Amino acid sequence: QQQVKQSPQSLIVQKGGISIINCAYENTAFDYFPWYQQFPGKGPALLIAIRPDVSEKKEGRFTISFNKSAKQFSLHIMDSQPGDSATYFCAARRGAGTYKYIFGTGTRLKVLA
Amino acid sequence: ETGVTQSPTHLIKTRGQQVTLRCSSQSGHNTVSWYQQALGQGPQFIFQYYREEENGRGNFPPRFSGLQFPNYSSELNVNALELDDSALYLCASSFRGAEEQYFGPGTRLTVT
């Protein structure tokens, strides 16, 4: 129940294409769903996040789609650029008390120039 | 406003030794969480500190312990190091109850 399952493990996209990464969860106590971007040798950086009462959130080229009934959410990167090449992690926060974050296993994205 | 900082950047220890990692939280943040990130994996929650007390723990043995100081900075201590402890250790700070947490650059620990 504590797991967040992320797919695909790796993704190769042409420059200008759309990158889509999916995550699924089981625990309905999760109340906040962030996406992090991590470059080699760096800590994860908060990219975009959504709460379960919202079905979609867009910030620039990044969009989160959230399906509460299916317990799934996804990250869409529009007009993907070589600089977007990084590892992306979805996460889910269990609110109240510890505010513990559970992370997916990551998706290594490579955008070809 | 300064971000989350961690020290040291890299560390090499021998199995059985003890290690202390340090984290300074982002200005205004009163909660610190520690994560272990093995190579090719997502961060795994170790524990969280708020008001200088442990406030939740992941599935890590007692040889992983921590401290939080009045200025909200924090330490992670690992005793009796094992080879499997080799990982990137990440510190994240947040304001209690706020949704966003911000990570430091991590400390790369290698146990030989």
Interface residues (C-beta under 8 A of the other chain):
Chain A: Q6 Y32 P34 Y36 G41 K42 G43 P44 A45 L46 A49 R51 F89 A91 R93 G97 T98 Y99 K100 Y101 I102 F103 G104 T105 G106
Chain B: V4 T31 S33 Y35 G40 Q41 G42 P43 Q44 F45 Q48 N55 G56 G58 L90 A92 S94 R96 G97 E99 E100 Q101 Y102 F103 G104 P105 G106
